[in-house]
Amino acid sequence: MMTQLAANAQPSSAPKISRHWAGDFSERPRWEITGVESALSFDFRSPSWQISLGPLEENEMWHNISEVLDKTFLGNTVWQYLLFVLVILATFLAKIFVKQLYSKVLVRITARTKTEIDDELIMSSRRPVFMLLYVVGFYVALEMLNLPTDPVDLPRFFHALFTSLLIADFGYMLYSATGIIDHTLGKLAKRTDTDLDDQLVPFLRRAIRVVIIVVVGVMVIQNLGYSVSSLVAGLGLGGLAFALAAKDTLANTFGSITIFADRPFKLGDWIRVGDVEGYVEDIGFRSTRVRTFEKTLISIPNSKLTDTPIENVDARPIRRVKMTVGVTYDTTPEQMEKAVEEIRDILRNHPGVDQSYWLVYFTDFGPSSLDIFIYYFTRSKVWAEYLEVRQQVNLEIMRRLERLGLSIAFPSRTVYLHNMTG
């Protein structure tokens, strides 16, 4: 059955618009715009389309292009593959646009605000947003194709994969946003007098990140059609092996909790643990990182720290100086008494020496010298200030001994020659 609607009579050069049906009226119509110079037609009766443009009698070229676009390869027409490529290209263009939007617009807007939280949000959301564009763009591109369902249901597979990637991207965004904890809570912690909150802030950030990873992992596994409880129950001996392998990890985790509860040291402290000596840089779930004086970074398992004696050098309020000064054996007892008193006077009047406890005594007859034992503490525990006080005291001792006419001894040996001949 065929029905045709034509426009009113026009000159022969005017285009004509007509509508045709093939079959019954339930099918979609075919629109045609025809004229003396050109023809344009759209066929909505099938997933394919065609555009015919040119002289009414000579549109073979467009007819051939339409045939090429309608050719099927691996279950999809050429035009579907072209749409797939166009969507992929559009995704990359969108990524470039969003990247410029971040760097040229959003960053400048947040820079004008007083708070720095929005700056952290912008910086932490860049990569998750880019990942979201790629995931959505690839999924939309796949929707342009007729994917097979046998022997593998690819549409269902890619839908589950797309949902899982969205969940992972959302978790990635939350994971990146945890840096705000360091920025905001870290500032609040610095305003308090205690050091415990300064250590808890990075620990809290790591704990939240672990929770995010676990929750996202469980959601992804369930989205892929697996039961987490069934997987755990089905591990069997593998679960036992996993538990044994995770024993050290759990021990280190409990060790970190012990460190925070007992607080044998804090960030920035100078500690000695066995052969390791340096400043504490980081206290993590598994290990504590110590920066040695050679500038190397050593990681010590937290479980070891709970079982090993820890010497916190910075915990002492003052620093000790223990030394011996030897003078030559030609020193008289009167000179020795004056030397001891002079050194006591130096310590008594030096502002950097702690006056609560110090000792100066002539103690030993050494192999090459008469030894004066000197024992005192500096008020400052800062390494550079401690060395400065020692230097000032030592120089003043040299000046006082020189005024007394005494010489500082050094290891020497005297050889006596005896004539054995009669």
C-alpha positions as CSV (number, residue, x, y, z in Angstrom):
1,M,0.0,0.0,0.0
2,M,1.4,3.4,-0.9
3,T,0.3,6.9,0.1
4,Q,1.8,10.1,-1.2
5,L,1.4,13.6,0.0
6,A,2.7,16.3,-2.4
7,A,3.0,20.0,-2.2
8,N,0.9,22.4,-4.2
9,A,1.8,22.9,-7.8
10,Q,5.0,24.9,-8.2
11,P,7.3,25.8,-11.1
12,S,9.3,22.8,-12.4
13,S,12.5,24.1,-10.7
14,A,10.9,24.2,-7.2
15,P,11.7,21.3,-4.8
16,K,9.0,18.9,-3.9
17,I,8.4,17.3,-0.5
18,S,6.8,13.9,-0.3
19,R,6.4,11.2,2.3
20,H,6.1,7.5,1.5
21,W,5.3,4.4,3.5
22,A,6.2,0.9,2.5
23,G,4.0,-1.8,3.9
24,D,1.4,-0.8,6.5
25,F,1.1,2.5,8.3
26,S,2.8,1.2,11.5
27,E,6.3,1.5,9.9
28,R,8.3,4.7,10.0
29,P,8.0,6.9,7.0
30,R,10.7,7.8,4.5
31,W,11.0,11.6,3.9
32,E,12.3,12.9,0.6
33,I,13.1,16.4,-0.5
34,T,13.5,16.4,-4.2
35,G,14.2,19.1,-6.7
36,V,15.6,19.7,-10.1
37,E,19.2,20.4,-8.8
38,S,19.4,18.2,-5.7
39,A,17.9,15.4,-3.7
40,L,18.1,14.8,0.1
41,S,16.6,11.7,1.6
42,F,16.5,10.1,5.1
43,D,15.4,6.6,5.6
44,F,14.2,5.9,9.2
45,R,12.9,2.4,8.5
46,S,16.1,0.6,9.6
47,P,19.2,1.4,11.8
48,S,21.0,2.5,8.7
49,W,20.8,5.9,7.2
50,Q,21.6,7.5,3.9
51,I,22.0,11.0,2.6
52,S,21.7,11.7,-1.1
53,L,22.8,15.1,-2.3
54,G,23.5,16.1,-5.9
55,P,21.7,16.3,-9.2
56,L,18.5,14.2,-9.2
57,E,19.7,12.1,-12.0
58,E,23.4,11.8,-10.7
59,N,23.7,10.8,-7.1
60,E,25.5,7.5,-7.6
61,M,28.5,8.7,-5.5
62,W,26.4,9.3,-2.4
63,H,24.6,6.0,-3.1
64,N,27.9,4.2,-3.0
65,I,29.0,6.0,0.2
66,S,25.7,4.9,1.8
67,E,26.3,1.3,0.7
68,V,29.8,1.4,2.2
69,L,28.5,2.8,5.5
70,D,25.9,0.2,5.7
71,K,28.3,-2.7,5.2
72,T,28.5,-5.0,8.2
73,F,31.7,-6.3,9.7
74,L,31.8,-8.5,12.8
75,G,28.2,-7.7,13.5
76,N,28.4,-3.9,13.2
77,T,28.1,-1.5,10.3
78,V,30.8,0.9,9.3
79,W,28.9,3.9,10.5
80,Q,28.7,2.3,14.0
81,Y,32.5,1.9,14.0
82,L,32.8,5.6,12.9
83,L,30.6,6.6,15.8
84,F,32.7,4.6,18.2
85,V,35.8,6.4,17.0
86,L,34.1,9.8,17.2
87,V,33.0,9.2,20.8
88,I,36.6,8.2,21.8
89,L,37.9,11.4,20.1
90,A,35.2,13.5,21.8
91,T,36.3,12.0,25.2
92,F,39.9,13.1,24.7
93,L,38.7,16.5,23.6
94,A,36.5,16.7,26.7
95,K,39.5,15.8,28.9
96,I,41.6,18.6,27.3
97,F,38.7,21.0,28.0
98,V,38.3,19.9,31.6
99,K,42.1,20.1,32.1
100,Q,42.1,23.7,30.9
101,L,39.0,24.4,33.0
102,Y,40.9,23.3,36.1
103,S,44.2,25.1,35.4
104,K,42.8,28.4,33.9
105,V,39.5,28.9,35.8
106,L,39.0,26.8,38.9
107,V,42.6,27.2,40.3
108,R,42.4,30.9,39.8
109,I,39.0,31.1,41.6
110,T,40.2,29.1,44.6
111,A,43.4,31.1,44.8
112,R,41.3,34.2,45.6
113,T,39.5,32.6,48.6
114,K,40.8,32.9,52.1
115,T,40.5,29.2,52.9
116,E,42.9,26.6,51.5
117,I,40.4,23.7,51.7
118,D,39.0,24.4,48.2
119,D,42.5,24.4,46.8
120,E,43.1,21.0,48.2
121,L,39.7,19.8,46.8
122,I,40.5,21.0,43.4
123,M,44.0,19.4,43.4
124,S,42.8,16.1,44.8
125,S,39.8,15.8,42.3
126,R,41.8,16.4,39.1
127,R,42.8,12.8,38.4
128,P,39.6,11.2,39.6
129,V,37.6,13.5,37.3
130,F,39.9,12.7,34.3
131,M,39.4,9.0,35.1
132,L,35.7,9.5,35.2
133,L,35.7,11.1,31.7
134,Y,37.7,8.2,30.3
135,V,35.4,5.6,31.9
136,V,32.1,7.2,30.8
137,G,33.5,8.0,27.3
138,F,34.6,4.4,26.7
139,Y,31.3,3.1,27.9
140,V,29.3,5.4,25.7
141,A,31.5,4.4,22.8
142,L,30.8,0.8,23.4
143,E,27.1,1.5,23.4
144,M,27.5,2.5,19.7
145,L,28.4,-1.2,18.9
146,N,26.3,-4.3,18.8
147,L,28.3,-6.5,21.1
148,P,27.9,-10.3,21.0
149,T,26.2,-12.2,23.8
150,D,27.4,-15.6,22.9
151,P,29.5,-17.4,24.0
152,V,30.2,-14.5,26.4
153,D,27.6,-11.8,27.2
154,L,29.9,-8.8,26.5
155,P,27.2,-6.1,27.1
156,R,26.6,-7.5,30.6
157,F,30.4,-7.8,31.2
158,F,31.1,-4.3,30.2
159,H,28.2,-2.9,32.2
160,A,29.6,-4.6,35.3
161,L,33.1,-3.4,34.5
162,F,31.8,0.1,34.0
163,T,29.9,0.1,37.3
164,S,33.0,-1.3,39.1
165,L,35.2,1.4,37.6
166,L,32.8,4.1,38.7
167,I,32.9,2.7,42.3
168,A,36.7,2.6,42.1
169,D,36.9,6.1,40.8
170,F,34.6,7.4,43.5
171,G,36.8,5.6,46.1
172,Y,39.9,7.2,44.4
173,M,38.3,10.6,44.8
174,L,37.7,10.0,48.5
175,Y,41.2,8.6,48.9
176,S,42.7,11.7,47.4
177,A,40.6,14.0,49.4
178,T,42.0,12.5,52.7
179,G,44.9,15.0,52.2
180,I,42.5,17.6,53.6
181,I,42.8,15.9,56.9
182,D,46.6,16.7,57.0
183,H,45.9,20.2,56.0
184,T,43.0,21.1,58.3
185,L,43.5,18.9,61.4
186,G,47.3,19.3,61.1
187,K,46.9,23.1,61.6
188,L,44.7,22.6,64.6
189,A,47.1,20.0,66.1
190,K,50.0,22.5,65.8
191,R,48.1,25.0,68.0
192,T,47.9,22.6,70.9
193,D,50.6,22.0,73.5
194,T,50.6,18.2,73.3
195,D,52.5,16.3,70.6
196,L,50.1,13.3,70.6
197,D,47.6,14.9,68.2
198,D,50.5,15.8,65.8
199,Q,51.2,12.0,65.6
200,L,47.5,11.0,65.4
201,V,46.7,13.2,62.3
202,P,48.8,11.2,59.8
203,F,47.8,8.0,61.6
204,L,44.1,8.9,61.2
205,R,44.7,9.7,57.5
206,R,46.2,6.3,56.9
207,A,43.4,4.6,58.8
208,I,40.7,6.3,56.7
209,R,42.6,5.4,53.5
210,V,42.7,1.7,54.6
211,V,38.9,1.8,55.3
212,I,38.2,3.4,51.9
213,I,40.3,0.7,50.1
214,V,38.6,-2.1,52.0
215,V,35.0,-0.8,51.4
216,V,35.6,-0.1,47.7
217,G,37.2,-3.5,47.3
218,V,34.2,-5.2,48.8
219,M,31.7,-3.2,46.7
220,V,33.6,-4.0,43.5
221,I,33.7,-7.7,44.3
222,Q,30.0,-7.7,45.1
223,N,29.2,-5.7,41.9
224,L,31.1,-8.3,39.8
225,G,28.7,-10.9,41.2
226,Y,30.8,-12.5,43.9
227,S,29.9,-13.0,47.5
228,V,32.5,-11.7,49.9
229,S,31.5,-14.1,52.7
230,S,31.5,-17.0,50.2
231,L,35.0,-16.1,49.1
232,V,36.3,-15.9,52.6
233,A,34.7,-19.2,53.5
234,G,36.0,-20.8,50.4
235,L,39.6,-19.9,51.0
236,G,40.1,-22.9,53.2
237,L,43.8,-23.7,53.5
238,G,44.5,-20.7,51.4
239,G,42.9,-18.6,54.1
240,L,45.1,-20.2,56.7
241,A,48.2,-19.5,54.6
242,F,47.0,-15.9,54.1
243,A,46.5,-15.6,57.9
244,L,50.0,-16.8,58.5
245,A,51.4,-14.4,55.9
246,A,49.5,-11.6,57.5
247,K,50.8,-12.4,61.0
248,D,53.7,-10.0,60.8
249,T,51.5,-7.3,59.3
250,L,49.1,-7.6,62.3
251,A,52.0,-7.6,64.7
252,N,53.3,-4.4,63.2
253,T,49.9,-2.8,63.3
254,F,49.5,-3.6,67.0
255,G,53.0,-2.4,67.5
256,S,52.0,1.0,66.0
257,I,49.1,1.1,68.4
258,T,51.4,0.4,71.3
259,I,53.7,3.2,70.2
260,F,50.9,5.7,70.1
261,A,49.6,4.5,73.5
262,D,53.0,4.3,75.3
263,R,54.6,7.2,73.4
264,P,58.3,6.2,73.8
265,F,59.1,8.8,71.1
266,K,57.4,11.3,68.8
267,L,58.0,12.7,65.4
268,G,61.3,14.6,65.2
269,D,62.8,12.8,68.2
270,W,66.4,11.7,68.2
271,I,66.4,8.0,69.1
272,R,68.8,5.0,69.3
273,V,67.4,1.5,68.5
274,G,70.2,-1.1,68.4
275,D,72.6,0.1,65.8
276,V,70.2,2.6,64.3
277,E,70.4,6.2,65.4
278,G,68.7,9.2,64.0
279,Y,65.5,11.4,63.9
280,V,62.0,9.9,63.7
281,E,60.5,11.0,60.3
282,D,57.3,8.9,60.2
283,I,55.3,6.5,62.3
284,G,53.2,4.2,60.1
285,F,51.0,1.1,60.4
286,R,53.8,-1.3,59.5
287,S,57.1,0.5,60.3
288,T,58.7,3.6,61.7
289,R,61.1,5.5,59.5
290,V,64.3,7.0,61.0
291,R,66.5,9.5,59.2
292,T,70.1,8.7,60.2
293,F,72.9,11.3,60.5
294,E,74.3,10.0,57.2
295,K,70.9,11.1,55.7
296,T,69.9,7.6,54.9
297,L,66.3,6.5,55.7
298,I,65.9,3.3,57.7
299,S,62.5,1.6,58.3
300,I,62.2,-0.3,61.5
301,P,59.2,-2.7,61.9
302,N,56.9,-1.6,64.7
303,S,56.8,-5.1,66.2
304,K,60.6,-4.9,66.7
305,L,60.3,-1.5,68.4
306,T,57.9,-3.0,71.0
307,D,60.5,-5.7,71.9
308,T,63.8,-3.6,71.7
309,P,65.1,-1.0,74.2
310,I,64.6,2.5,72.7
311,E,66.9,5.3,73.8
312,N,65.2,8.7,73.3
313,V,68.1,11.1,73.3
314,D,65.8,14.1,72.9
315,A,63.8,13.2,76.0
316,R,66.6,14.3,78.3
317,P,66.2,17.9,79.5
318,I,69.9,18.7,79.5
319,R,73.0,17.3,77.8
320,R,76.0,15.8,79.5
321,V,79.7,16.6,79.0
322,K,82.3,14.1,80.3
323,M,85.9,14.7,79.7
324,T,89.5,14.5,81.1
325,V,92.2,17.1,80.8
326,G,95.8,16.0,81.3
327,V,98.7,18.3,82.3
328,T,102.3,17.4,82.3
329,Y,104.1,15.6,85.1
330,D,106.2,18.6,86.0
331,T,103.1,20.2,87.5
332,T,103.4,20.9,91.2
333,P,100.7,20.1,93.7
334,E,100.0,23.8,94.3
335,Q,99.6,24.4,90.5
336,M,97.3,21.4,90.3
337,E,95.1,22.8,93.1
338,K,94.9,26.2,91.3
339,A,94.1,24.5,88.0
340,V,91.2,22.6,89.5
341,E,89.8,25.7,91.1
342,E,90.2,27.7,87.9
343,I,88.2,25.1,85.9
344,R,85.5,25.1,88.7
345,D,85.3,28.8,88.4
346,I,84.7,28.5,84.6
347,L,81.8,26.1,85.1
348,R,80.4,28.1,87.9
349,N,80.2,31.4,85.9
350,H,79.3,30.1,82.4
351,P,75.6,30.8,81.5
352,G,75.4,27.7,79.3
353,V,76.3,25.3,82.1
354,D,73.6,23.8,84.3
355,Q,74.4,24.6,87.9
356,S,72.5,21.8,89.5
357,Y,75.3,19.4,89.2
358,W,78.9,19.5,88.0
359,L,82.2,18.0,89.1
360,V,85.9,18.9,88.7
361,Y,88.6,16.8,90.4
362,F,92.2,15.7,90.0
363,T,91.6,11.9,89.8
364,D,94.4,10.0,88.1
365,F,98.1,9.6,87.4
366,G,97.9,8.7,83.8
367,P,100.6,7.0,81.7
368,S,101.6,10.4,80.2
369,S,99.7,13.0,82.2
370,L,98.1,14.1,85.5
371,D,94.4,13.8,84.8
372,I,91.7,16.3,85.8
373,F,88.2,14.8,85.5
374,I,85.5,17.3,84.3
375,Y,81.8,16.5,84.4
376,Y,78.9,18.9,83.7
377,F,75.7,19.4,81.8
378,T,74.7,22.1,79.3
379,R,71.4,23.9,79.7
380,S,70.5,23.4,76.0
381,K,69.9,20.0,74.5
382,V,70.1,21.4,70.9
383,W,73.2,19.8,69.3
384,A,74.6,23.0,67.8
385,E,74.2,25.0,71.1
386,Y,75.6,22.1,73.1
387,L,78.7,22.1,70.9
388,E,79.1,25.9,71.3
389,V,79.1,25.7,75.1
390,R,81.7,22.9,75.0
391,Q,83.9,25.0,72.8
392,Q,83.7,28.0,75.0
393,V,84.5,26.0,78.1
394,N,87.4,24.3,76.4
395,L,88.9,27.5,75.2
396,E,88.6,29.1,78.6
397,I,90.3,26.1,80.2
398,M,93.3,26.5,77.8
399,R,93.6,30.2,78.6
400,R,93.5,29.6,82.4
401,L,96.1,26.8,82.2
402,E,98.3,28.9,80.1
403,R,98.2,31.8,82.6
404,L,99.2,29.3,85.3
405,G,102.2,28.2,83.3
406,L,100.8,24.7,82.8
407,S,101.0,22.6,79.6
408,I,98.4,20.1,78.4
409,A,100.1,16.7,78.1
410,F,99.9,14.4,75.2
411,P,100.9,10.7,74.9
412,S,104.7,10.5,75.1
413,R,107.5,8.1,76.1
414,T,110.8,8.8,77.7
415,V,113.7,6.4,77.0
416,Y,116.6,6.2,79.5
417,L,119.9,4.9,78.3
418,H,122.2,3.2,80.8
419,N,125.8,2.4,80.1
420,M,126.2,-1.3,81.0
421,T,130.0,-1.2,80.6
422,G,132.2,-1.1,83.6
